[in-house]
Amino acid sequence: GDQYAIAAVAARLEDTDWNVRHAAVEALVQLAERGDQNAITAVATCFEDTDLEVRRAAVEALVQLANKGDQHAIVGVASRLEDKDRDVRRAAVNALAQLAERGDQH
């Protein structure tokens, strides 16, 4: 993916409007190639977002961005298993099922 475009979109992850942050997460999935650690790191910053839709989108985005077995992504998604929102927790369970490799300890 175009690193300049990814950086420009990633900057929108800090916007005050949750709709903009949500759209930025979805745009990063479209712009970045699977395994792009810059995009993965940027999306992972949204795991603590105040808006549940942004947190859920971030979890779902990592499934599309991270390679299977990516420990950084797995640990980040696993942190959402304790999210206060049921939909975010459900998204985390589904994401872990797709990211974790047989025998992973997380």
Backbone as ProteinMPNN parsed JSONL, in Angstrom:
{"seq_chain_A": "GDQYAIAAVAARLEDTDWNVRHAAVEALVQLAERGDQNAITAVATCFEDTDLEVRRAAVEALVQLANKGDQHAIVGVASRLEDKDRDVRRAAVNALAQLAERGDQH", "coords_chain_A": {"N_chain_A": [[0.811, -1.195, 0.0], [0.249, 2.332, -0.358], [2.32, 4.194, 1.493], [2.235, 6.901, 2.21], [-0.444, 7.595, 1.864], [-1.567, 5.841, 3.704], [-0.481, 6.838, 6.085], [-1.691, 9.373, 6.107], [-4.4, 8.716, 6.344], [-4.308, 7.29, 8.742], [-3.788, 9.351, 10.517], [-6.291, 10.408, 10.837], [-7.448, 8.782, 12.664], [-7.407, 9.894, 15.099], [-9.302, 11.824, 15.142], [-11.912, 13.96, 16.416], [-14.503, 13.216, 15.907], [-16.394, 10.318, 16.009], [-17.388, 9.023, 13.764], [-15.628, 9.713, 11.742], [-13.279, 8.513, 12.693], [-14.08, 5.821, 12.596], [-14.533, 5.504, 9.824], [-11.918, 5.896, 8.976], [-10.599, 3.631, 9.987], [-11.818, 1.647, 8.414], [-10.981, 2.534, 5.896], [-8.228, 2.129, 6.053], [-8.071, -0.641, 5.889], [-8.693, -0.984, 3.228], [-6.582, 0.352, 1.966], [-4.097, -0.642, 2.883], [-1.744, -3.337, 2.614], [-2.0, -6.823, 3.393], [-0.404, -7.697, 6.386], [0.957, -5.323, 6.75], [2.685, -3.617, 8.987], [2.647, -0.979, 9.917], [0.029, -0.124, 9.399], [-1.36, -2.011, 10.916], [-0.49, -1.403, 13.523], [-1.483, 1.212, 13.707], [-4.282, 0.78, 13.534], [-4.616, -0.772, 15.805], [-4.398, 1.105, 17.814], [-6.941, 1.953, 18.164], [-8.247, 0.202, 19.789], [-8.828, 1.027, 22.332], [-10.648, 2.991, 21.999], [-13.213, 5.431, 22.675], [-15.644, 4.968, 21.531], [-17.81, 2.294, 20.863], [-18.343, 1.246, 18.308], [-16.124, 1.978, 16.828], [-14.13, 0.551, 18.184], [-15.007, -2.089, 17.664], [-14.853, -2.135, 14.853], [-12.098, -1.845, 14.576], [-11.135, -4.251, 15.649], [-12.256, -6.083, 13.821], [-10.994, -5.172, 11.519], [-8.347, -5.913, 11.906], [-8.358, -8.628, 11.368], [-8.398, -8.661, 8.635], [-6.083, -7.301, 8.031], [-3.836, -8.357, 9.413], [-1.469, -11.04, 9.328], [-2.125, -14.527, 9.608], [-1.426, -15.854, 12.761], [0.051, -13.657, 13.623], [1.504, -12.341, 16.297], [1.455, -9.837, 17.581], [-0.959, -8.747, 16.686], [-2.724, -10.707, 17.638], [-2.414, -10.557, 20.449], [-3.323, -7.939, 20.844], [-6.014, -8.108, 19.931], [-6.927, -10.037, 21.71], [-6.989, -8.555, 24.032], [-9.388, -7.27, 23.864], [-11.262, -9.075, 24.626], [-12.155, -8.584, 27.106], [-13.688, -6.371, 26.857], [-16.127, -3.83, 27.581], [-18.377, -3.897, 26.027], [-20.652, -6.131, 24.55], [-20.794, -6.746, 21.771], [-18.276, -6.011, 20.846], [-16.689, -7.798, 22.288], [-17.628, -10.207, 21.164], [-16.8, -9.854, 18.501], [-14.058, -9.925, 18.934], [-13.666, -12.591, 19.756], [-14.379, -13.938, 17.391], [-12.423, -12.868, 15.683], [-10.053, -13.8, 16.858], [-10.33, -16.507, 16.393], [-9.831, -16.583, 13.714], [-7.289, -15.472, 13.457], [-5.475, -16.764, 15.184], [-3.169, -19.457, 15.332], [-3.171, -22.991, 15.314], [-2.379, -24.234, 18.457], [-1.433, -21.863, 19.501], [-0.797, -19.855, 22.372], [-2.419, -17.824, 23.339]], "CA_chain_A": [[0.0, 0.0, 0.0], [0.891, 3.639, -0.396], [2.592, 4.571, 2.885], [1.809, 8.282, 2.45], [-1.903, 7.557, 2.025], [-1.829, 5.152, 4.967], [-0.169, 7.792, 7.158], [-2.704, 10.43, 6.1], [-5.634, 8.147, 6.889], [-4.051, 6.953, 10.146], [-3.9, 10.582, 11.297], [-7.726, 10.621, 11.091], [-7.86, 7.919, 13.768], [-7.462, 10.728, 16.298], [-10.325, 12.845, 14.947], [-12.863, 14.02, 17.525], [-15.766, 12.619, 15.462], [-16.255, 8.858, 15.932], [-17.666, 8.598, 12.39], [-14.375, 9.88, 10.991], [-12.361, 7.454, 13.152], [-14.608, 4.563, 12.064], [-14.243, 5.502, 8.388], [-10.47, 5.766, 8.814], [-10.277, 2.21, 10.195], [-12.248, 0.917, 7.219], [-10.133, 2.948, 4.776], [-6.922, 1.478, 6.191], [-8.206, -2.003, 5.375], [-8.671, -0.896, 1.765], [-5.315, 0.899, 1.485], [-2.9, -1.378, 3.304], [-1.61, -4.739, 2.238], [-1.951, -7.739, 4.534], [0.908, -7.754, 7.018], [1.53, -3.986, 6.885], [2.767, -3.366, 10.428], [2.249, 0.405, 10.209], [-1.438, -0.095, 9.424], [-1.789, -2.829, 12.055], [-0.232, -0.61, 14.724], [-2.423, 2.339, 13.715], [-5.617, 0.264, 13.852], [-4.598, -1.258, 17.186], [-4.596, 2.232, 18.739], [-8.392, 2.151, 18.326], [-8.812, -0.78, 20.717], [-9.26, 1.72, 23.546], [-11.485, 4.116, 21.601], [-14.395, 5.636, 23.514], [-16.837, 4.515, 20.816], [-17.804, 0.847, 20.665], [-18.303, 0.922, 16.869], [-14.728, 2.122, 16.396], [-13.4, -0.597, 18.741], [-15.408, -3.284, 16.933], [-14.28, -2.025, 13.512], [-10.66, -2.082, 14.684], [-10.943, -5.705, 15.822], [-12.578, -6.719, 12.543], [-9.987, -4.764, 10.538], [-7.106, -6.668, 12.083], [-8.505, -9.919, 10.699], [-8.072, -8.449, 7.23], [-4.747, -6.715, 7.883], [-2.754, -9.147, 10.009], [-1.256, -12.412, 8.875], [-2.466, -15.559, 10.588], [-0.312, -16.098, 13.666], [0.71, -12.406, 14.002], [1.368, -12.258, 17.751], [1.088, -8.465, 17.947], [-2.397, -8.628, 16.438], [-3.429, -11.636, 18.524], [-2.405, -9.988, 21.801], [-4.202, -6.782, 20.83], [-7.401, -8.557, 19.839], [-7.244, -10.737, 22.963], [-7.293, -7.548, 25.053], [-10.788, -6.862, 23.705], [-12.14, -10.094, 25.209], [-12.664, -8.009, 28.35], [-14.363, -5.11, 26.538], [-17.414, -3.667, 28.27], [-19.47, -4.098, 25.084], [-20.824, -7.517, 24.102], [-20.485, -6.879, 20.346], [-16.811, -5.943, 20.705], [-16.175, -9.095, 22.774], [-17.958, -11.216, 20.151], [-15.898, -9.615, 17.366], [-12.724, -10.387, 19.344], [-13.666, -14.061, 19.711], [-14.353, -14.317, 15.979], [-11.123, -12.484, 15.124], [-9.027, -14.724, 17.359], [-10.506, -17.784, 15.706], [-9.247, -16.457, 12.373], [-5.879, -15.06, 13.521], [-4.627, -17.682, 15.941], [-2.807, -20.726, 14.716], [-3.326, -24.124, 16.229], [-1.296, -24.308, 19.428], [-1.109, -20.551, 20.086], [-1.061, -19.829, 23.8], [-3.22, -16.654, 23.745]], "C_chain_A": [[0.853, 1.257, 0.0], [1.074, 4.151, 1.029], [2.183, 6.008, 3.2], [0.301, 8.336, 2.671], [-2.269, 6.905, 3.352], [-1.581, 6.093, 6.141], [-1.221, 8.893, 7.249], [-4.017, 9.927, 6.704], [-5.46, 7.831, 8.375], [-4.164, 8.188, 11.038], [-5.36, 10.88, 11.657], [-8.245, 9.726, 12.218], [-7.96, 8.69, 15.082], [-8.484, 11.847, 16.178], [-11.306, 12.825, 16.12], [-14.198, 13.367, 17.183], [-15.593, 11.109, 15.291], [-16.537, 8.342, 14.526], [-16.413, 8.68, 11.52], [-13.389, 8.782, 11.387], [-12.787, 6.099, 12.588], [-14.288, 4.44, 10.572], [-12.746, 5.322, 8.125], [-10.023, 4.317, 9.005], [-10.628, 1.427, 8.94], [-11.394, 1.27, 6.006], [-8.756, 2.292, 4.85], [-6.96, 0.043, 5.683], [-8.109, -1.995, 3.852], [-7.29, -0.491, 1.226], [-4.116, -0.01, 1.73], [-2.927, -2.81, 2.779], [-1.574, -5.58, 3.508], [-0.522, -7.797, 5.065], [1.578, -6.407, 7.206], [1.518, -3.582, 8.362], [2.405, -1.933, 10.799], [0.732, 0.505, 10.323], [-1.972, -0.873, 10.623], [-1.628, -2.051, 13.357], [-1.217, 0.55, 14.825], [-3.819, 1.875, 14.119], [-5.684, -0.174, 15.314], [-4.762, -0.119, 18.194], [-6.077, 2.469, 19.01], [-9.026, 1.142, 19.276], [-9.339, -0.139, 21.994], [-10.162, 2.911, 23.229], [-12.713, 4.223, 22.504], [-15.666, 5.11, 22.858], [-16.759, 3.022, 20.514], [-17.738, 0.469, 19.193], [-16.881, 1.019, 16.323], [-13.91, 0.945, 16.915], [-13.723, -1.87, 17.967], [-14.808, -3.279, 15.519], [-12.784, -2.313, 13.528], [-10.358, -3.572, 14.829], [-11.175, -6.416, 14.494], [-11.544, -6.383, 11.469], [-8.709, -5.588, 10.668], [-7.178, -8.047, 11.443], [-8.088, -9.792, 9.236], [-6.65, -7.94, 7.016], [-3.618, -7.64, 8.336], [-2.663, -10.526, 9.361], [-1.666, -13.371, 9.988], [-1.232, -15.821, 11.444], [0.435, -14.85, 14.1], [0.472, -12.164, 15.495], [0.954, -10.877, 18.232], [-0.426, -8.286, 17.792], [-3.194, -9.502, 17.399], [-3.519, -11.076, 19.943], [-3.354, -8.787, 21.868], [-5.669, -7.171, 20.804], [-7.819, -9.248, 21.133], [-7.585, -9.744, 24.07], [-8.755, -7.101, 24.993], [-11.762, -7.927, 24.206], [-12.758, -9.613, 26.511], [-13.401, -6.689, 28.106], [-15.721, -5.049, 27.235], [-18.608, -3.922, 27.351], [-19.488, -5.531, 24.541], [-20.43, -7.703, 22.634], [-18.982, -6.829, 20.087], [-16.199, -7.265, 21.174], [-16.436, -10.196, 21.747], [-17.043, -11.086, 18.93], [-14.493, -10.114, 17.688], [-12.629, -11.905, 19.299], [-13.57, -14.535, 18.263], [-13.001, -14.018, 15.341], [-10.029, -13.436, 15.582], [-9.121, -16.078, 16.668], [-9.858, -17.753, 14.323], [-7.755, -16.146, 12.406], [-4.965, -16.094, 14.173], [-4.347, -18.939, 15.142], [-2.943, -21.818, 15.759], [-2.105, -24.179, 17.164], [-0.878, -22.98, 20.019], [-1.556, -20.53, 21.538], [-1.97, -18.701, 24.254], [-4.667, -16.932, 23.78]], "O_chain_A": [[2.04, 1.221, 0.325], [0.101, 4.502, 1.697], [1.82, 6.308, 4.337], [-0.175, 9.04, 3.561], [-3.177, 7.365, 4.044], [-2.374, 6.141, 7.081], [-1.6, 9.299, 8.347], [-4.661, 10.631, 7.481], [-6.364, 8.077, 9.174], [-4.589, 8.084, 12.188], [-5.631, 11.53, 12.667], [-9.375, 9.904, 12.675], [-8.529, 8.198, 16.057], [-8.526, 12.734, 17.032], [-11.506, 11.783, 16.744], [-14.95, 13.0, 18.086], [-14.744, 10.666, 14.517], [-15.978, 7.319, 14.13], [-16.176, 7.821, 10.671], [-12.738, 8.188, 10.527], [-11.943, 5.317, 12.15], [-13.826, 3.395, 10.115], [-12.359, 4.666, 7.158], [-9.165, 3.83, 8.268], [-9.823, 0.631, 8.457], [-11.11, 0.406, 5.177], [-8.182, 1.937, 3.82], [-5.983, -0.437, 5.109], [-7.513, -2.894, 3.257], [-6.883, -0.941, 0.155], [-3.23, -0.129, 0.884], [-3.983, -3.396, 2.54], [-1.166, -5.104, 4.568], [0.438, -7.927, 4.305], [2.67, -6.345, 7.771], [0.47, -3.248, 8.914], [1.901, -1.696, 11.897], [0.213, 1.144, 11.239], [-2.925, -0.443, 11.272], [-2.529, -2.043, 14.196], [-1.729, 0.839, 15.906], [-4.467, 2.506, 14.954], [-6.698, 0.032, 15.981], [-5.219, -0.352, 19.313], [-6.426, 3.123, 19.992], [-10.225, 1.219, 19.541], [-10.205, -0.705, 22.661], [-10.411, 3.748, 24.097], [-13.191, 3.219, 23.033], [-16.653, 4.836, 23.541], [-15.761, 2.542, 19.975], [-17.127, -0.545, 18.856], [-16.485, 0.234, 15.461], [-13.087, 0.393, 16.184], [-12.823, -2.647, 17.646], [-14.315, -4.304, 15.048], [-12.258, -2.946, 12.612], [-9.433, -4.088, 14.202], [-10.374, -7.259, 14.091], [-11.251, -7.212, 10.608], [-8.068, -5.919, 9.671], [-6.153, -8.579, 11.017], [-7.495, -10.711, 8.67], [-6.077, -8.126, 5.943], [-2.564, -7.692, 7.702], [-3.661, -11.088, 8.909], [-1.559, -13.045, 11.17], [-0.129, -15.987, 10.923], [1.379, -14.959, 14.883], [-0.638, -11.822, 15.902], [0.185, -10.756, 19.186], [-1.085, -7.735, 18.673], [-4.228, -9.077, 17.915], [-4.581, -11.119, 20.563], [-4.101, -8.636, 22.835], [-6.475, -6.633, 21.563], [-8.942, -9.064, 21.6], [-8.384, -10.055, 24.953], [-9.291, -6.605, 25.984], [-12.972, -7.698, 24.209], [-13.76, -10.16, 26.971], [-13.704, -5.968, 29.057], [-16.374, -6.07, 27.45], [-19.722, -4.14, 27.826], [-18.458, -6.063, 24.129], [-19.802, -8.704, 22.285], [-18.476, -7.528, 19.209], [-15.292, -7.791, 20.529], [-15.563, -11.025, 21.49], [-16.57, -12.087, 18.392], [-13.812, -10.662, 16.821], [-11.62, -12.45, 18.851], [-12.78, -15.422, 17.944], [-12.49, -14.814, 14.553], [-9.177, -13.835, 14.789], [-8.104, -16.715, 16.393], [-9.393, -18.778, 13.825], [-7.028, -16.514, 11.483], [-3.82, -16.273, 13.758], [-5.187, -19.414, 14.378], [-2.837, -21.563, 16.959], [-0.959, -24.17, 16.714], [-0.059, -22.945, 20.938], [-2.577, -21.121, 21.888], [-2.276, -18.613, 25.443], [-5.458, -16.045, 24.103]]}, "name": "protein", "num_of_chains": 1, "seq": "GDQYAIAAVAARLEDTDWNVRHAAVEALVQLAERGDQNAITAVATCFEDTDLEVRRAAVEALVQLANKGDQHAIVGVASRLEDKDRDVRRAAVNALAQLAERGDQH"}
